[in-house]
């Protein structure tokens, strides 16, 4: 969630190799891994609270910030673009889901798993899949690669169909449809990993994780360098292929790496706990904050990287402090920005992940 600051920190700045590299690495690991982790936590929460209660809370936690972002934050960003960005502003729609498209994806995934949680046929398929994973250690690696292949085919086919059927402005605004469809296997991977200790152990024991991730990072760096040494058409074709491979192959292996690290954590400090507590607020508000910062600083004589650093740090700190001292104390804002319906916690308390 917090890495979105780096991804969107150059929203209206001129192209730079660092910005391209950040975007390539983010597309290769971040959102796909995020959905896998979300699937894991969703399965744990469903087991703990029951399907109906979990889905009811889920609709509020995801739906309320999604609607707030569409109805309030999107027009705000459109207005900032019109007033300050000029020709640098992208082709924005007045009402768009912008950076909050993942909330709609999670809503869809939640409906899918809730609707199929009591299906006998689905349970039979799950039992067969579990038996396959447990049968041999290398089956987990095959399953990860198969999930990546399904994501790649889905990403390519839906992307081509949307660009063929929709006007250019809408195809650009809603190209996240293809990501939502392509990352469903990642959500289901996390969900399945949480459903059985045996499956979890098999998935987390997959070998070659760091080799795959390292090769993808090297490919991202090489692609960035290629933009300045190869003809534009050739470099563009290479970039498109690296993006496709990274977006589909990186997330399952990134998920394994993150889960291994999570299981090794024995103690979490107070400040570290406060970051995930504030991450929802930061993610919702960081793009409007970065838009304002970029729009104000882009006309200054400061170098691009300095503007980028100032925007990222100032926006991140401002959103974090706003959550800490305002959102956690105002029930309405806690609902709109975090989907929390309970009374806000006292200022001195800290949420647990």
N, C-alpha and C positions, 0 to 999 in steps of 0.2 A: 504493500500500500504506500509506504513512505517513499519508495523508489520512483513513484510517479512524479515527485518533485524534480528529479533529474530529467525524466523523459519529457515533461512539459515545460521545463524551465527555459527553453529556447523557442517558445511557440511563435514569436514574431521576430526573431533574430535572423540574421543572414546565415546561410549554410556554413558549417564548420566541420572538419573531420571528427572532432570530439562529439558533436551532437549526433552525427551519423552513427558512430560507434556505440554510443549509449542507446540509441534507438534499436540497433541491430541486436545488441545483447539483451535488451529488455524484451523484444519480441521473441527471442529464442528461449527465454526461461520464465519470465516474471508472471504473466497472466495465466499461462497454462499450468504452471506450478501452483499458482494461487487457487485455481479451480480444483486441482487435485486435493490440496489441503482443505478447501471448503467442503469437498465431498467426504473427507475423513471425519471432520468435525460434525458435519450434518448427521452422519450415521451414528456417531456417539450420542448426539443430542436426541435423536429419535428414539434410541434405546432407553435413554434416561427418562424422557418426558412423555413418550408416546406420540404416535403419528399426528393425531388431531391437535393436541396442544402445541406440538412443535410447529406444525404448519400454520396455525393461527398466529403464533408469535412471529414466525418467519415472515408472514405477509406484512405485518406491521413494521418489523425491523428493516425489511428491504423495500417495501412498497412506499412507505411514507417519505424516506429520503429520495427515492427515485422520482416521485411526483413533485417534490419540492425542487429538485434539481431541474426537472423539465419545465416547470411553470415559473420559477423565480430565477434560478441561477443561469439558465440558458438565455433568457431575455437580457439579463444583466451583462453577460459576456458579449452578446450581440451588440448592445448599446456601447460598451467599451470599444469594440472594434470599429463601430461606425464613427464614434467621436474622436478617437485617438490614433488608431492604427493606420488608417488610410489604405494605401495600396498593399501594405504588408499583411493586412488581415486576410485570413482564408475566407472561402466562400461559405459563410455561416448561414444557418437557418435561424429564424427567430425562436422557434421551439424545437429543440434538438436534445438528444440524450447525451451528446458530447462524451465526456470522460466517464459518465455513469452508466454506460451500456452494460457493464458487467452485472449491475444490479438486476437488470431485466433477464440476463442469462441465468443468474442464481434463482430468480423467481420461477423461470421455466424449468430448471433442473429440479427445484423443490417439488413442483407439481408432478413431474415425471416419477420421482422416487416415491412420493406419497401415494400416487395413483396405483403404482405397481407393487407397493409394499405387501399387499395381501393377496396378490395373484399367485395361484398355485403353479401355473405354468412358469412364471418368472422365477419362483423359488426353485423349481426343478432345473431351470437353466443355470441358476446361480450355483446350485449344488454340483452340477456337472463341471462348471468352470472352476469351482473350488477344488474338486477332485483332480482336475487336470493340473492346476498349479501345484498342488501338493505332491503329485505323483513323482516329479523329478525336479531337481534344482534349476536346470536350464529352462524349464517351461515358463518360469516367471520372466526371464529375459525375452523369450519368444512372445509372451503376452504384451510386454511393453512395446516391442517393435510392431506388433500387430495393431495395437492401439494408435501408435504413431502413424502407421500406414492409413488407417481409417480416417484419422484427422487430416492427413495430407490430401486424400481424395476428396473429402468433404470440403475442405478449404478451397481447393482449386475449382471444383465443379460449381459450388454456390457462388463463388466470386465471379466466375465467367458468366453465369446466368444473370446475376444482378447487373453487371455492367452492360449486358446486352438488352435488358428489359427496362431499366430505369433511366431517367434523365441523369445527366452527369452530376448535377448538384445533389440529387438524392442518392445516387449510387455512392458518392463520396461520403455523404453524411451517414449512411446506413451500411457502410461496408463491414461494420462489426457484426452484422447478421451472420456472416460466414464464420467469424471467430466464435460466436455463440454456439453455432452448430458443430464446429470442429472441436471445441473444447469439452463437449459433453462426455466423450470417452475419458477425459482426464478427471472430470468430476466423478464418474462411475468407478474409475480406478481407485480414487481416494475412498469412495464409499465401500468398495469391496475390501480394501485393505483394513478398514476398521471393523468389518463384519466378522472377522475370524482371526484369532491369534496365529493360527497356522499359515493363513494367507499373508498376514502381515510379515511374519518371519521370512517367508519365501521371497516376497517382494523386496524387503529391505536387505536381503542377502545377495541381491543381484550383483554380479561382478562387472567390472569395466565401467562403472558409473563415472568416475573422475576422468577416465580416458575419453569417454564420449563428450563430457562437458568441456574438457580442455580443447579437444579438436574443434568443437563448435566456436569456442572463443577465438581460437587461432583463425578460423574461417571468417569470423566477424572482423577481426583486425585486418586480414588480408583483403577482404572486400572493401574496407575503408581505404586502404592504400591504393587499391586498383582504380578507385574513382579518379585518381590524379595521374595515373600512368598508362591507362588503357583507353582506347576510344570510347566515347560516351555510350554508344549502343552496346558494345561488348561488356563494359562495366555494369550497365543497367541490367543486362541479362544475367550476369553473375550474381548481382545483388538480389534479384528476384528469386533465383534458385536458392541462395543462402537463406533468405527470409523464409521460404517455404520449408526447407529442411530444418532450420532452427526452430520455427514455430511448432513443428510437429514432433521432432525427435528430442528436442531439449526438455520440454516440460515433464515427461515421465521420469527421466533420469534426475532432473532437478528436484522433483518431489521425493525421490528416494534419498538424495543427499540431504535435503532439509529434514526429513523425518529421522534419519540417522543422527543428525546433529541435535534434534529436539530431544531424542531419547537419552542423550548423553548429558543433558543439562540437569544439574542437581539443585541449583539455587538461582533465583531471579531477584535482582535488586529492585528497590522502590522506583527509581527513575525508569528502569527498563520496563517495569509493569505499566508505568504511566504512558509510555509511548504507544503500545497497542490500544490502551484505553482511549487515547486521543486520535488514533490513526483514521478512524471513520470521519471524524470532523475535518482532519487535515486533508483527507482525500477529496471530500466534497468541496471544500473551499479553496484548495490550493490553486486550481486552474484560474478562477476569477482573480485571485490575489496575484498570480504570476502574470496574468493578462494586463492588469493595471501596472505592475512593476515594469514589465517589458515596454508597454505603451509610453510610460513616463521616461524611462531611461534610454529608449532606442534612439531618441533624437540628441542625446548627449554625446560628447566626444570620447566617452569611455570606450575601451576595447570591448569586443563582443564577449570574450571570456570573463571579463570583469563584470559586465552587466549580467551575464548568466549566473555567476557566483553570488552576486548581490541579490538577485531576484530569488534564487533558490533558498539562500539562508534567511533573508528577510521574510519571505512568504511562509517558510516552514516554521520559523520561530513565532511569527504573528498568529498563525493558525493554531499552533500548540498552546500558546498563552490564552488565546480566545476560548479554546476548549476548557482549559484548566480553571479559568477564573469567571467564565460566563456560561458556557454550555452546561457544565456540570451543576450550575446553580439555578438555571432557568429551565423549568420543566418543558415549556413549549419548544425551546431550542433543542433540548435533549431528544424530543420526539421528532422534530423536523430533520435534524442532522444525524441522529444516532438511532432513531426508531425505538426509543426507550419510553415505555408508558408508565413505568414505576416512578415514584418520587425521586428526584435527584439526590445523590449521596451527599453527605456533609462534605464541605471543602477539604477536610483533612483526610478523608478516606481515599483508598486506592483500589481500583478494580483489579480483579484477578482474571487472567486469560481463561 
